[in-house]
Amino acid sequence: MRHLLLGSILVASIGVATLALASDVTEARQELASTGKLRVGVVAAPKADAFFVVKNADDKPRGVTVDLGDELARMLNVSSEFFVAHNSGEVTDALEKGLIDVAFLPVDDERRKHVEFGPAYVLFESTCLVLGSSDFRTISDLDRPGVRVGGETNTTTIRSVARVLKLATIVVIPSVGEAIDMLRSGKIDAFALGRDALAPYQAQIPDSRILDGYFHRTGIAIAVPKNRPAALAQASSFLRETKASGLIRRSFDKVGLQSTPVAPPD
């Protein structure tokens, strides 16, 4: 009789926990995918990395953040839809306005005013790419009158560049592709971006180099609109699970980022 009673209590406890979990997922789905699909913000560039995606021939995005968006949609049992932007500022604006449901964005104090962040999945530092014909070797070498340093519009990197460099001219550029073209043609003297993100462009531009030092260090984290506590809780739980399961590691490896570490548990 005692064993039967204990068994009944265990079954009842499991049932209650299952119902609670189902309720949490339902509430999260209502906040994260209120339109019946998960709208994910991503940023396109000529080269993919842990943050940027590239477009296939059919114009569909491909990359780490696409993998994460698809997996979160699968977990919520909804379809995914991608909003492909030129820079992270555009994604932040769309998230704040509720035009998208989730994104993966570099973190800084300014951006925290507009969206809510969960855990980071990768850490990065921003620096600059310069042509081999220049005499710049470090970030501090750029802080001279007449030096033109480019960065993407409304991003953590361009805000950090503006804080660090007091004498150089800051040139705001809509996209990575345009910035690389301007660097090649001499319209800017340096282009600021994440160190890892700059590596494939350095490989393409003969004798170019990535400068020592950095403007800032931060993480790229999952983000949702403000005032959606169930969405933030589910997004944070999802990010922790994908780090622990190895999904993020596999996604990094798939785009050639075998040497890029996944952010440690928060």
Protein Blocks (a to p, Z undefined) as FASTA:
>chain_A
ZZmmmmmmmmmmmmmmmmmmmmmmmmmmmmmmmnopacddddddfbdcfkbccddfkopa
cdjklmmmmmmmmmnopacdddddfbfklmmmmmmnopafbdcddddfklmmmmccdddf
bdcdddddddfkbcbfbfklmmcghiacdddehifklmmmmmmmmmbccdddfbfklmmm
mmmnopafbdcddfklmmmmmmmmghiacdedjfbdcdddddddehilklmmmmmmmmmm
mmmnommmmmmmmnopambccdddZZ
